[in-house]
Amino acid sequence: SYELTQPLSVSVALGQTARITCGGNNIGSKNVHWYQQKPGQAPVLVIYRDSNRPSGIPERFSGSNSGNTATLTISRAQAGDEADYYCQVWDSSILFGGGTKLTVL
Amino acid sequence: QVQLVQSGAEVKKPGASVKVSCKASGYTFTSYGISWVRQAPGQGLEWMGWISAYNGNTNYAQKLQGRVTMTTDTSTSTAYMELRSLRSDDTAVYYCAITAADHPLDWFDPWGQGTLVTVSS
């Protein structure tokens, strides 16, 4: 069965760029979506179809997908970006990555 | 604005059933589908299944086949998720989310606020 691999945690200095990866076999051939989830809240879509931002999501959030890795990039990281981030794909079923905790130092 | 409002927290005994509702507003209910996702305490997201509010088609996660039923009531723009034969590992926050009407492949946006279901004897 298809698996998605995310790092458990990523740390970034305030104002710097954070990159969160989502690994999967030939994931570049799939559509990848990303969600942000803050403690006690429902997930929020931040990127859909690899690199598209929903309305209301800052331009600091961007995405890419190629080969075996999809990447969520958060530029000029802010304290408010601290959250868990999940990638999602379809492979005969909806699959989520295990989630990455982003810490802004 | 587009909004999903879910029913309140539930406490159930092992072996019982639970039915969670998800009331939609701010958009044409039958133009989209609803997916259900759950999250056990301290764990990640797990997709449970999808229902088209357009035609009632469903697609359930293999793991839950036979225990889960998803329905909609278009007259009240409400989706329902019923889970039977509850076990302790069904304890989780259950979310509904808007997605495509014709297939379960797409992204989820927005999500409901979540419903905590606790299974305990």
Interface residues (C-beta under 8 A of the other chain):
Chain A: N31 H33 Y35 A42 P43 V44 L45 Y48 R49 P54 Y86 Q88 W90 S93 I94 L95 F96 G97 G98 G99
Chain B: S35 V37 G44 L45 E46 W47 W50 A61 Q62 Y95 A97 P104 L105 D106 W107 F108 D109 P110 W111 G112 Q113 G114
